[in-house]
């Protein structure tokens, strides 16, 4: 029904109910032999619980634009989201140059910075802020001022939605009765950089544009490969497994190893070192290591 957790299902009167037994009953009424679950870590955790509870033969396929599922290098939707964000940077650059501006692009990613990092490298961003790295506003300001001193009249900044203010507080939105969610860090950063640099700033928040549209060829290929492998797993009666992309091929891993929490950016990995090597400002690895899993 695409309304979230069947263990905490939103009812018409505003209450919540456990309707998990109805899901299991529906599976049995349909006479299904197995179920292929497609989604992120939240979906996988719910399906894993349902499968254990109802004796469902379950195989998982990773699908999240955030690319934060453990044990897989790529999830369906990620490269499409990166393409959208990169295209946005490409489109913002001419206006930034013609109007002498700092252009800030806020992108999705939930608690991980994979979209911002990949798009930032691909789109030539001067600043890439991700939640896995700490930053210093004074350093960030000086980086932008150095760009101006070098003779360039504009700068591109990409920031992941989960990046915190410099005091460590999260930037969130949500009215009464709504779920609190990330959003607004781009506008906060624009105010700070504008006041500190004297540079005119503008903000673009891509939001759910990143989640729709035409899938990239890579996403299509990976989705096809995952689908074939999932069916093969069912034929081999290998259940409670999740398809994963590792070292340029499809493998399968235990679902319990996937639902351990978000896979964050490796701050000592290739992508971070590449961004730094290209001259982008990312800040510094945190003094206290993040607790979520990195691959």
C-alpha positions as CSV (number, residue, x, y, z in Angstrom):
1,X,0.0,0.0,0.0
2,X,3.1,2.3,0.0
3,X,2.2,3.9,3.4
4,X,5.1,2.7,5.4
5,X,5.6,0.4,8.3
6,X,2.8,-2.3,8.6
7,X,3.8,-2.7,12.3
8,X,3.0,1.0,12.8
9,X,0.4,1.7,10.1
10,X,-1.2,5.1,9.9
11,X,-5.0,4.8,10.1
12,X,-7.6,7.2,8.8
13,X,-8.5,8.5,12.3
14,X,-4.9,9.5,12.9
15,X,-4.1,6.5,15.1
16,X,-1.6,3.7,14.3
17,X,-2.2,0.0,14.2
18,X,-0.2,-3.2,13.8
19,X,-1.4,-4.7,10.5
20,X,1.6,-7.0,9.9
21,X,-0.6,-10.1,10.2
22,X,-2.7,-8.8,7.3
23,X,0.4,-8.6,5.1
24,X,1.4,-12.2,6.0
25,X,-2.2,-13.4,5.4
26,X,-2.2,-11.7,2.0
27,X,1.1,-13.4,1.1
28,X,-0.4,-16.8,1.9
29,X,-3.7,-16.1,0.1
30,X,-1.9,-15.3,-3.1
31,X,-0.1,-18.7,-2.8
32,X,3.3,-17.1,-3.3
33,X,6.4,-19.2,-3.0
34,X,8.8,-16.3,-2.4
35,X,8.9,-12.5,-2.1
36,X,11.5,-10.2,-3.7
37,X,11.7,-7.0,-1.5
38,X,13.1,-3.9,-3.2
39,X,14.1,-0.9,-1.0
40,X,16.5,0.7,1.4
41,X,17.6,-0.3,4.9
42,X,14.3,0.7,6.5
43,X,12.3,-1.4,4.0
44,X,14.7,-4.3,4.4
45,X,14.4,-4.2,8.2
46,X,10.6,-4.3,8.0
47,X,10.5,-7.1,5.4
48,X,13.1,-9.1,7.4
49,X,10.9,-8.8,10.5
50,X,7.8,-9.8,8.5
51,X,9.6,-12.8,6.9
52,X,10.8,-14.1,10.3
53,X,7.3,-13.6,11.7
54,X,5.4,-15.2,8.8
55,X,7.8,-17.8,7.4
56,X,8.1,-15.8,4.2
57,X,10.8,-16.8,1.7
58,X,12.5,-13.4,1.2
59,X,15.2,-12.1,-1.1
60,X,16.2,-8.5,-1.2
61,X,17.3,-6.0,-3.9
62,X,18.9,-2.7,-2.7
63,X,17.2,0.4,-4.0
64,X,17.9,3.8,-2.5
65,X,19.2,7.0,-4.0
66,X,21.1,7.6,-0.8
67,X,23.4,4.6,-1.6
68,X,23.7,4.0,2.1
69,X,22.9,0.2,2.3
70,X,25.7,-1.8,3.9
71,X,27.5,-4.5,1.9
72,X,26.8,-3.0,-1.6
73,X,28.8,-0.5,-3.5
74,X,25.8,0.7,-5.5
75,X,22.0,0.7,-5.0
76,X,19.4,1.2,-7.7
77,X,18.7,4.9,-8.1
78,X,22.0,6.3,-6.9
79,X,23.6,7.0,-10.2
80,X,20.4,8.6,-11.5
81,X,20.3,10.9,-8.5
82,X,24.0,11.8,-9.1
83,X,23.3,12.6,-12.7
84,X,20.5,15.0,-11.7
85,X,22.7,16.7,-9.2
86,X,25.6,16.9,-11.5
87,X,23.4,18.4,-14.3
88,X,22.2,21.0,-11.8
89,X,25.8,22.1,-11.0
90,X,26.5,22.3,-14.7
91,X,23.4,24.5,-15.2
92,X,24.2,26.7,-12.2
93,X,27.8,27.5,-13.2
94,X,27.0,29.9,-16.1
95,X,24.7,32.0,-14.0
96,X,27.2,32.0,-11.1
97,X,29.9,33.3,-13.5
98,X,27.7,35.9,-15.2
99,X,26.3,37.3,-12.0
100,X,29.4,37.0,-9.7
101,X,27.8,34.7,-7.2
102,X,28.3,31.8,-4.9
103,X,25.8,29.1,-6.0
104,X,24.8,26.6,-3.3
105,X,23.2,23.3,-4.3
106,X,21.5,21.3,-1.5
107,X,21.0,17.7,-2.3
108,X,19.5,14.6,-0.7
109,X,21.2,11.7,0.9
110,X,19.7,11.4,4.4
111,X,22.5,10.6,6.9
112,X,25.1,9.9,4.1
113,X,27.0,12.2,1.7
114,X,27.4,9.9,-1.3
115,X,25.3,12.0,-3.7
116,X,27.0,15.3,-2.7
117,X,30.4,13.8,-2.9
118,X,30.0,12.1,-6.3
119,X,28.1,15.0,-7.9
120,X,30.6,17.5,-6.4
121,X,33.5,15.7,-8.0
122,X,31.7,15.2,-11.3
123,X,30.4,18.8,-11.4
124,X,33.5,20.6,-10.3
125,X,32.2,22.0,-7.1
126,X,34.6,24.2,-5.1
127,X,33.1,23.2,-1.8
128,X,31.6,19.8,-0.9
129,X,30.1,19.5,2.5
130,X,29.0,16.0,3.7
131,X,27.7,14.9,7.1
132,X,30.7,12.5,7.6
133,X,33.2,15.4,7.6
134,X,33.6,18.3,10.1
135,X,34.1,21.7,8.6
136,X,35.3,25.1,9.9
137,X,33.4,28.2,8.8
138,X,36.5,30.3,8.9
139,X,38.4,27.9,6.7
140,X,35.4,27.6,4.4
141,X,35.2,31.4,4.1
142,X,38.9,31.8,3.4
143,X,38.6,29.1,0.7
144,X,36.0,31.1,-1.1
145,X,37.9,34.3,-0.7
146,X,41.0,32.6,-2.1
147,X,39.0,31.7,-5.2
148,X,38.1,35.4,-5.7
149,X,41.8,36.4,-5.2
150,X,42.8,33.9,-7.8
151,X,40.7,35.9,-10.3
152,X,37.6,33.8,-10.5
153,X,34.4,35.6,-9.9
154,X,32.2,32.7,-8.8
155,X,32.1,29.5,-6.7
156,X,30.0,26.4,-6.7
157,X,29.1,24.8,-3.4
158,X,27.2,21.4,-2.9
159,X,26.0,20.5,0.5
160,X,24.2,17.3,1.7
161,X,20.9,17.8,3.5
162,X,22.2,16.2,6.8
163,X,25.2,18.6,7.2
164,X,24.9,20.4,10.5
165,X,25.5,24.0,11.5
166,X,28.9,24.9,12.7
167,X,27.7,24.5,16.3
168,X,26.7,20.9,15.6
169,X,22.9,21.4,15.5
170,X,20.9,19.8,12.7
171,X,18.9,21.9,10.3
172,X,15.4,20.4,10.0
173,X,11.9,21.3,8.9
174,X,8.5,20.1,9.8
175,X,5.3,21.7,11.1
176,X,3.1,20.4,13.9
177,X,1.9,16.9,13.1
178,X,4.5,16.4,10.4
179,X,7.6,14.2,10.7
180,X,10.7,16.2,11.3
181,X,13.1,15.9,8.4
182,X,16.4,17.3,7.1
183,X,16.2,20.5,5.1
184,X,17.4,24.1,5.0
185,X,21.1,23.8,5.5
186,X,21.7,25.4,2.1
187,X,19.9,28.6,3.1
188,X,21.6,28.7,6.4
189,X,25.0,28.3,4.7
190,X,24.1,31.0,2.2
191,X,23.4,33.5,4.9
192,X,26.7,32.7,6.6
193,X,28.9,32.8,3.5
194,X,27.2,35.9,2.2
195,X,27.8,37.8,5.4
196,X,31.4,36.6,5.7
197,X,32.5,37.0,2.1
198,X,30.4,39.9,0.9
199,X,29.6,37.7,-2.1
200,X,26.1,37.5,-3.4
201,X,24.7,33.9,-2.8
202,X,21.9,31.9,-4.2
203,X,20.5,28.5,-3.2
204,X,18.9,25.7,-5.1
205,X,17.3,22.8,-3.3
206,X,16.8,19.9,-5.6
207,X,14.6,17.8,-3.3
208,X,12.6,15.0,-4.8
209,X,13.6,15.9,-8.3
210,X,16.5,13.6,-7.6
211,X,14.2,10.6,-7.0
212,X,12.3,10.7,-10.3
213,X,12.8,10.9,-14.1
214,X,14.5,8.6,-16.5
215,X,16.9,6.1,-14.9
216,X,20.5,6.2,-15.9
217,X,21.9,3.4,-18.0
218,X,24.0,2.2,-15.1
219,X,20.9,2.0,-12.9
220,X,19.1,0.0,-15.5
221,X,22.0,-2.4,-15.9
222,X,22.4,-2.9,-12.2
223,X,18.7,-3.3,-11.6
224,X,18.6,-6.0,-14.4
225,X,21.5,-7.8,-12.9
226,X,20.0,-7.7,-9.4
227,X,16.7,-9.0,-10.7
228,X,18.2,-12.0,-12.5
229,X,20.3,-12.8,-9.4
230,X,17.3,-12.6,-7.1
231,X,15.3,-15.0,-9.2
232,X,18.3,-17.4,-9.3
233,X,18.5,-17.2,-5.5
234,X,14.8,-18.3,-5.3
235,X,15.4,-21.1,-7.7
236,X,18.3,-22.3,-5.5
237,X,16.1,-21.9,-2.4
238,X,18.6,-19.4,-0.9
239,X,16.5,-17.0,1.2
240,X,17.0,-14.2,3.6
241,X,19.7,-12.9,1.3
242,X,20.2,-9.5,-0.4
243,X,21.7,-8.9,-3.8
244,X,24.8,-6.7,-3.7
245,X,27.2,-5.1,-6.1
246,X,30.8,-5.8,-5.1
247,X,34.0,-5.5,-7.2
248,X,32.1,-5.2,-10.5
249,X,29.8,-8.2,-10.1
250,X,26.6,-9.2,-8.3
251,X,26.9,-11.3,-5.1
252,X,24.5,-12.0,-2.3
253,X,24.9,-11.4,1.4
254,X,23.0,-12.1,4.6
255,X,20.1,-9.7,5.1
256,X,21.2,-9.3,8.8
257,X,24.5,-7.8,7.5
258,X,22.6,-5.3,5.4
259,X,20.2,-3.9,8.0
260,X,22.9,-2.8,10.4
261,X,22.4,0.9,9.7
262,X,23.5,3.4,7.0
263,X,26.8,2.9,5.1
264,X,28.5,6.2,5.4
265,X,31.2,7.8,3.2
266,X,34.7,6.5,3.9
267,X,36.5,9.7,4.9
268,X,39.8,8.0,4.1
269,X,38.6,6.6,0.8
270,X,39.3,7.3,-2.9
271,X,36.4,9.7,-3.4
272,X,37.3,12.0,-0.6
273,X,41.0,12.1,-1.6
274,X,40.0,12.7,-5.2
275,X,37.9,15.7,-4.2
276,X,40.7,17.1,-2.1
277,X,43.2,16.5,-4.9
278,X,41.0,18.5,-7.2
279,X,41.1,21.5,-4.8
280,X,37.6,21.2,-3.3
281,X,37.1,22.1,0.4
282,X,35.6,19.2,2.4
283,X,36.7,20.0,5.9
284,X,38.3,17.4,8.1
285,X,37.5,13.8,9.3
286,X,35.6,14.0,12.7
287,X,37.5,13.9,15.9
288,X,35.0,11.3,17.2
289,X,34.5,8.5,14.6
290,X,31.0,8.1,13.3
291,X,29.3,5.0,14.6
292,X,27.5,3.9,11.4
293,X,29.1,1.4,9.1
294,X,31.5,2.6,6.3
295,X,32.6,0.5,3.4
